[in-house]
């Protein structure tokens, strides 16, 4: 796919809800053609012996979910603009 047809580009722009000027259409057609050319060049890579993968990481790398007490209530409320009885006060947003 060397050239991006105007009809295809117009369809893509419509799906993306973009209104493009003629200059933007030409620029986008050129950029999209370059992206597709690069993607096609990846097909020529020799992947013999490379196992398929579904994720870039080999497993979960999250820390264990263990409770800690790093922040005291006083520290958490130290910069609160409005507090009452050790709680954050916020403006009412529902009903009234």
C-alpha positions as CSV (number, residue, x, y, z in Angstrom):
1,X,0.0,0.0,0.0
2,X,2.2,2.8,-1.3
3,X,-0.4,5.5,-1.7
4,X,-3.2,6.3,0.7
5,X,-6.3,6.9,-1.3
6,X,-8.3,10.0,-0.6
7,X,-11.4,8.0,0.0
8,X,-9.8,5.9,2.7
9,X,-8.3,8.9,4.4
10,X,-11.6,10.7,4.3
11,X,-13.2,7.7,5.9
12,X,-10.6,7.5,8.6
13,X,-11.0,11.2,9.4
14,X,-14.8,10.7,9.6
15,X,-14.4,7.8,12.0
16,X,-12.0,9.9,14.1
17,X,-14.4,12.9,13.9
18,X,-11.8,15.1,12.3
19,X,-12.4,17.8,9.8
20,X,-9.2,18.3,7.8
21,X,-8.2,21.0,5.4
22,X,-6.5,20.0,2.1
23,X,-3.1,20.7,3.5
24,X,-3.8,18.6,6.6
25,X,-5.1,15.8,4.4
26,X,-2.0,15.8,2.3
27,X,0.3,15.8,5.4
28,X,-1.7,13.1,7.1
29,X,-1.7,11.0,3.9
30,X,2.1,11.3,3.8
31,X,2.5,10.5,7.5
32,X,0.1,7.5,7.3
33,X,2.0,6.1,4.3
34,X,5.3,6.3,6.2
35,X,3.8,4.5,9.1
36,X,2.4,1.7,6.9
37,X,5.7,1.5,5.1
38,X,7.5,1.0,8.4
39,X,5.0,-1.6,9.5
40,X,5.5,-3.5,6.3
41,X,9.2,-3.5,6.8
42,X,8.8,-5.3,10.1
43,X,7.3,-8.2,8.1
44,X,10.7,-8.9,6.6
45,X,12.3,-9.7,10.0
46,X,13.5,-13.2,10.6
47,X,11.7,-14.4,13.7
48,X,12.7,-18.0,13.6
49,X,13.1,-19.3,17.1
50,X,11.5,-16.3,18.7
51,X,8.6,-17.6,20.9
52,X,5.3,-15.8,20.7
53,X,4.3,-13.6,23.7
54,X,1.1,-12.1,24.9
55,X,2.5,-9.5,27.2
56,X,5.7,-7.5,27.4
57,X,6.4,-8.5,31.0
58,X,6.8,-12.1,32.2
59,X,4.6,-11.8,35.2
60,X,3.0,-9.6,37.8
61,X,5.5,-7.2,39.3
62,X,3.4,-5.6,42.0
63,X,4.4,-5.2,45.6
64,X,2.5,-7.2,48.1
65,X,-0.6,-5.5,49.4
66,X,0.2,-5.1,53.0
67,X,-1.1,-2.3,55.3
68,X,1.4,0.3,56.5
69,X,1.1,3.3,58.7
70,X,3.4,5.8,57.0
71,X,1.1,8.9,57.3
72,X,-0.5,10.0,60.5
73,X,-3.9,11.6,60.6
74,X,-2.3,14.9,61.7
75,X,0.2,14.8,58.8
76,X,-2.6,14.1,56.3
77,X,-4.7,17.0,57.6
78,X,-1.8,19.4,58.0
79,X,-2.5,21.2,54.7
80,X,-6.2,20.7,54.5
81,X,-8.0,24.0,53.8
82,X,-11.0,22.9,55.9
83,X,-11.2,20.1,58.5
84,X,-13.5,19.1,61.4
85,X,-13.1,16.4,64.0
86,X,-10.1,14.9,62.2
87,X,-11.8,14.7,58.9
88,X,-11.6,16.6,55.6
89,X,-14.5,19.0,55.0
90,X,-15.6,19.5,51.4
91,X,-18.3,21.7,49.9
92,X,-21.7,20.0,49.4
93,X,-22.2,18.9,45.9
94,X,-25.5,16.9,46.0
95,X,-28.9,18.3,46.9
96,X,-29.3,20.9,49.5
